[in-house]
Amino acid sequence: MSAHTLTFADGGRPVDDVHRALGAAGFELGPARPERRILLDTFDGRMASAGLRLEHRDDQLLVLSDSRSAVQLVAAQPPRFATELAGGPFRTRVAAAADIRALLPLRQLTARATPVSRRNRDDKVVASATIYERLADDGHPLATTWVVEVDALTGFDKAADQLVAVLDGLGLTSRDGDVFDLTGPVEAPGRRFSSPTIALDPQAPAGDGYRAVLAHLAAAIELNVPGTIDDIDSEFLHDLRVAVRRTRSVLSNARRVLPTDVRSRARESFGWLAASTGDARDLDVYELEWSDYTHQLPQDALEPVRAHLGQLRQDAHERLATVLRSEQTTELLAWWSGWLSAEANGDEPPKLATAPMRDVVEDRIIAAQSQLLSAGRAIDATTPAPLVHELRKDAKRLRYLLECFGGLYAPAARKAFVSRLKALQDNLGMHQDADVHVTHLRRIVAELADGLPVDSFLAAGQLVEQLEQRRAATRAEFASRFSDYDSKATRRALRELLATTAGRKSAIGAA
């Protein structure tokens, strides 16, 4: 993301010509040295989405953006997580973009680098560039013979212009960007699948649309399996789990759209896979929320409990990795991918497979909304927690429909409705997490009771009490949250959302 990257234009001029021309123009060339540049980002490209580039260059870590000059930090090795960086603005900037995701090497360039500079009378660098030779991308030599990368130094445009003029005079062509831009675009592997929303044609047959949505989700599942097995960061499992649950939700709403036998087999198989991820994900949430749960409690006293939870989490992830490596999972994903990509076999399609997708999806959204409101209105202060959890599932089913088939609707209208649904979901999610964690924690304390020091036992009791209070508070807040959702404003937002597809029609019948 420097001001310019200048490359050899005609493919024949030796790099020595550049050395001589810059030297004759008064620029200083330093000794050549080997250089390694590693481009870092999260699996789903969060740094790039924030308009940032994170690089590790030998012993420096740099954050670059189009709008700001580079910020750098001494770092002998690339960090795996933002939390490994020393506290300060650099860490804040990286953490704000990457959040809890691991920072992965997306591309590594190696080269022979010759620094170029010019200094003013105060011995301050006013112009800077680097000549890169023998470029290799992840060990593979590039066709580009050499590259001159000119750095933009704030306040010294004149000196940079003089440097550029020398290079222009050699017949070189300037190109915006740096050496990474020159060698081709780099996209994080999971970025394209970070959203379940894909482009959809409202008039297309429903069967085609459902298969397209499910194929996108299938790719997301397969993409996140290796990172989940290796436990790179907790978001791999989260994204895998969500993609599986979205798949199950789409399948449950594919009645009379997909063949019954295929739909039944897929629902059962993905139900098994979803259940296999539950324990590991619950313990991931414990780890992610631990600081928030315990920041007012004695950490030393709680260490035996935290360590036990950590061991349980490791064990759960090892069991899950075994499941994901199993022949059953491999065969499921291969069968599912194969069916989704196969041509129609000539059998009579289900009744709604050829209906316009907009009509089928609209009916399913209306039905899901009706189910959510009906179940929510039946909940009061005496309703058992499992029924509250079922309502959370109803809310997720509606949310998944809106996300997976969001390509049918205007983004602004979809966002307006989802924001209302999300407020309810947040309440239900906090209640469910607290309920699950209270149950887990009581069991763990009972298991460890004989070996826990008194202060640890008391601290664990305080933690249980805090989680109980959180559960009670979210339950008490539910009535207000649901009332806000079960309102004219929500009904209007849904009408406005559905109205953003052309030719809408709701006469298919009960979904």
N, C-alpha and C positions, 0 to 999 in steps of 0.2 A: 504494500500500500504506500510505497514511496511516490514521489511526484512523477517520475518517469522511469521506465526501463528501456534502455537503448540497446538494440541488437544489431549485429552485422547485417546489412541490407542485401548485398549482392552475392554473398556466400563465398567470396574469394579473398577479401582483404585480410592479411595476417594481423594478429593481435599486437604484434610489435609496432605496427603503424600507430595504433592507439597510444601505446606507451610513449612513443617518441613525440607525438603531437601534444599530448597532455604535458609532458616534461618541458617542451619548448614554449608552451603557453604559461609556464610558471607554476604548474601544479606539482605537488610533491607525491611521489609514488613510494609507498612503504614496501617492506619486504613481503614477498608472497608467503602465504601460510595455508594449511589445510583448514577448511571450514565446514561445519555440519550445521544445517538448519532443519529443525523439526517443527512441522506445523501441528499444533495441538487443538483438539476440539472434543466436545462430547459426542457420543455415538449418534445423537439426534441433532447435532449441529447448533447447539445453543449459543456458542460464541459468535458464529457467523450470523445467526438470526438477530443477535444484538448489535450487528455491524462492527464486530471486533475480530481481530486476528491475534491469536496467541502463538508466539514462536519461542523456541529455545535455540539460541545460537551459542554453541560452545559453553561458556560459563555465564551467559546472560539469558534472562527470561524477559520477553518484550510483549507488551500489548500495544497493538496498532489499530488505528481507525482512520476513516476517510476524513473525519472532521477535526481530529486532534493529533498532535505530535505523539511520537512513541513514548511510552512510559516503560522503564526497564528496572530490573531487579537482579541482583547477583544470585545465581542458582547453579550449583554444580551439575544437578540432574533435573530433568523435567519432572514437575510434580505430578502425582497421580490424582490428588484432589486439591481444591482451592484451600481447604483447611490446613494443608501442609505448609502453606506460605506464612511468612511472618505477618503479624497484624499491621494494618496500615492501608493507605489508599489503593495500593496495587492489589492486595488481597481482596479488598472490598469490591473493586471493579470486576475482578475475575469471578468472585463468588456470586456477585449479583447476576451474572450471566449463566455460569455453569451450575449453580446451586449444589445439589447433592450428587451430581453426576461425575463420573471419573473423566479425567482429561486423557484422551487417547492420541497416540501419534498417527495422524492421517497420511502424512507424507514426510519423507526424509530426503533432503537434497545434500549432496556432498560436492565440493569443488575446491579448486586452488584459487584462493582469493587474494587480490592485490588491492590494498587500500589506496585511495586517491584523495588528496585534501589540498586546501589552500588556507593559509592563516593570514590574519591582519596584523597590524603593527603591535597589537596587544597580545599577539600569539594565540588568538582565539580562532578556532576553525570556523570559516565562513562558507566553505563549500566542501562537500564530501561525496564520494562515490566509491564503488567497489567494482573491480573487474573480476568476473568469475570465469574460470577456464576449467576444462575437464569436468563439466557438470554431469552428475549421475543422479537419477531418481530412484531411490530405494535400491541402489546398487547397479541400476541399468544405465549405461551411458546415453546421454541425450544427443540428438542430431545437431542441436545448436552448438556451434564451435565455442563461442564465448558470449558473455553478456556483460554490459556495463550497467550497473544499477546506480542511479543518481538519487541521493537523499535530499529531501526538502528540509532546509534548515530555516526555521521561522526568523524573519527579519533580515535575511541575507539573500534576497531574490536575485540581486544583481550578480553576485558571485556565481550562483547556480546557473544563471542565464549564460554567463561567460563559459562555464564548463560545457553546457549543452551546445553552445555555438561551436566549440571546438569539435565536438562529436558530429554535429550536423555537417560541419565542413569536410568531414571524412566520407560523407555520403551515407551515414547511418540513419536509420529511421527510428523515431521515438515512438514509444508505445506506453500508454498509461498502465501503471501497475508495477509490481516488482517481479522478482525471478519466479515466484510461485505462480503468478498470473501468466507469465510467459510460457511456463511448461504445461499449461492446461488447467481447467477448472478442477477444484478439489471439493467434493461434497461428502459430508459425513454420511456413512452408509445407511443410518436410520432416519435421516432427515425427511426423506420423501414419505416415510410411513409414520411419522410422528402424529399425523392427523388421520382419522378414518374417513374424512370427507374427500370424495373424489368427484370429478365432473360427471354429471348424469344428464341424460336427455329425458325430460318429463314425458315425451310421447313414445319413448322406446318400450318394447314389451317388458312387462314386469319380470319375467323369468330372466331376461338378459341383464337387467339392472341388478337383480339380487345376486346373480352369479358374479357380476363385476365387483360388487361390494364385498362379497365373501372371498373373492380371489385377492383383493387388496388386503383384507384381514389375514388371509392365509400366509401371504408374503411376510406380514408383520410378525406373525407367530414364528415362522421358520427363521427369520432374521434375528429374533431375540433369544432363541434357544441356546446358541453357543455362549453368549454372555451370561445367561442364567446359570448354565452348567459351571462356568468358570467363576461365577459370583464376582464379576467385575465391579458392579455397583448394584444397589437395590432396585434401580429403575428398570433393569433388564427384566427381572421377574415381574415387576409391576406392569410393564408394557406387555409382556407375554400374557399375563393373567387377564389384563383388560381386553386384549385382542381375542382371547379365548371366550371371554364372557360376552363380548360384542357379537362374536360368531354365534354363540348359543342364542342370544337375543334375536338376531336376524333370522336364525333358523326357526325359532318359536313363532315368529311373525311371517313365516313363509308358507303357511297353510294354503293349499290350492295354488301355490306358485311354483314350488319345487316338487319333484317326484316324492311320494310318501315314503318309499323304501329308503331312498337316499337321505331324506330329511331325518328319518327315525334313527338310522345308523349314525349319522353325524352328530345328532343331539346326544345320543347315548355316549358316544366316544369322547366328545368334547366335554361332556359332563364329568366323565371319569378323569380327564386331564385337568379340568378346573379344580376338582376336589383334591387332586394330588398337590396343587400349589398352595392350598389354604394355610397349612401350618407354617410353612416358610415365610409366607407373606405376613401373617399375623406377628411373627417374631421380628421381621424386618421393621414393622411399624413400631414395635416396642423400642427397638434400637434407635429409630429416627426420632421418636417422641421422648426418649428417656430424659434428656436435659430439661425439656419443658415440664415433664412430670415431676422431676426431682430437684429443681434448682433451689427450692426453699428448704430442702431436707439435707441432713448430714451425709455427704457423699461417701466418706470413709466407711460409715456404718452400713451403707447400702451396697458396698462393693461386692460382698459375697452373693447378693441377690443378682446384681448386674452381671457378674461373672457366670453365674448359673444360667441366666437368660442367654448370654452369649454362647455358651456351650450348647444349649437347646437349639439355638438358631443354627449353629454350625451343623449339628446333627440333622436338622430338618432340611437344610440345603443339600447335604450329602444324599439324603433319601430322595429328594427331588431330582438331583442330578442323575441318580440311578434310573429313575422313571423316564427322564428325558432321553437317556441313552438307550433305553430298552427297545427291543424289537417291536413291541406293541405301539410305542410312540412313532417310531420310524415308519412302520406300515401305515399307521393312521394318516400321517402327514403326506406320505407318498400317494395313498389312495385319494385323499381329499384334493390335493393339488392336481392329480391326474383327472379326476372327475370334473373339476371346475374348468380345466383347459380343453376337455374333450368336446368334439362336435356332438350335436344332438343325435341320438341313436335311432330316430324315426318313430319312437313310441308316441302315442297320443299324449300331448302335453297336458299338464294339469289345467283346470278350468280357468284360472286367472293368469296363467303364464304368458298369455298373449294380450292381456288387458294393458292399457296404458299405465306405465309405472306410477305416474302422479296420482292416479285414482286409487290404486291399491295401497300405496304408502300413506296417502291421506287418511283412508279408512283405518289403517292400523294405528296411526298416530292418535286419531280421535278415540279409538277403542282403548289405547293405553292410557290416555288422559282420563277417560271415564273410569277405568279401573283404579287409577291412583286416587281420584277424588272420592270414589265410593269407599275404598279401604281406609282412607285418611279420616273421613267423617265418622267412621265407626270406632276410632281410637279415642279413649279418654284416659284419665289418670289411673284407672285400674287395669288397663290393657296390659297383658304380659309382654315382656321384652321381645320374645320371638315374633309376635305379631307386628311389633314396631319394626323389627328387622325385615319382615316380609314387605312392609310398606317401602322400606328403603330399596328393596329389590324392584318393586313396581316403579319407583322413581328412576332407577337405573335403566330399566327397560325402555322407558319413554326417552330418557336422555340418549341412549344408544341409537334409537331410531332416528332422532333428530341429528345426531352426529354422523351416522353411517349414510343416511340419505340426505344429508345437508346440502349436497350439490344440486338438489331440486329447488332450493329456496334462496331468496336473497340473503346474503350474509348479515346485513344489519337487522333484518326482521328476526332471523334465527337467533342472533346474539341477544336481542331484547327479550325473547321468550325464555331462552336458556338461562339468562341471568336470574329470572324469577324462580325457575326450577332449581337452580344451583343453591339459592338461599335456603330452600327446604332441604336439599340433599346435604348441605354442610351440617345442618342440625342433626339429621338422621345419622350421618357418618360419625360425628363426634360421639353420639349416644352409643352407637354400635361398638366403636373402638373402646370406649370406657367400659362397656359391659363385658366385652371379650377379655380385656386386660384385667379387670377385677377378678373374673373367674380364674384366669391363668395365674394371677398373682396369689390368690388364696391357695391354690393347689401347690404352687411352688413353695410358699412359706410353710405349708404343712409338711411337704417333703423334706425341707431343710431344717425344720424346727429343732430337732435334737442337736444339730451341729452349729446352729447360729448363736453367736454371742448375744447377750441381752440387748446391747444397744442396736444391733442389726435387726433383731426381732421387733423391737419397738419402732425403729425407722420404717421397717416394712409395713408394720401396722398403720403408721401414719400415711404411707404411700397408698395403701388400700383405701384408707379413709378419704384421701384427696380424690382418688378416682371415683369413689362412690359419690362424692359431692359433685364432681363433674358430670357424672351420669345423671344425677338428680336434677342438676341445673339445666342440662340440655333437654331432659324430659319435660321439665316445667316450662321451658321456652317453646316446646313443640307446638302448643295450641296457638300461640301467637304467629309462629312461622307458617303453620298450615293455613291459618285464617288469611294471612297475607297472600298466600298462593291461591287459595280457594276464593277468588275474588273476580270482580268485573274486569279489573286491570289485566289479570292473567287471561281471562277469556278473550278479551280484546286483542291481546298480544298474540294469542294462538290464531285467531281469525286473520289478523294481519299477516302472520307468517304463512299460513296456508294460501292466502290470496296472492302470494308472489310467484306462483306457478301458473302459466297460461292454460286456459281450457280446463280448469279444475272441475271435478264432478264427484259427488259423494253418493252415487246411487247404486253402488256395487252390492250393498247389502251388509248385514252384520258381519264384522270381522272376527 
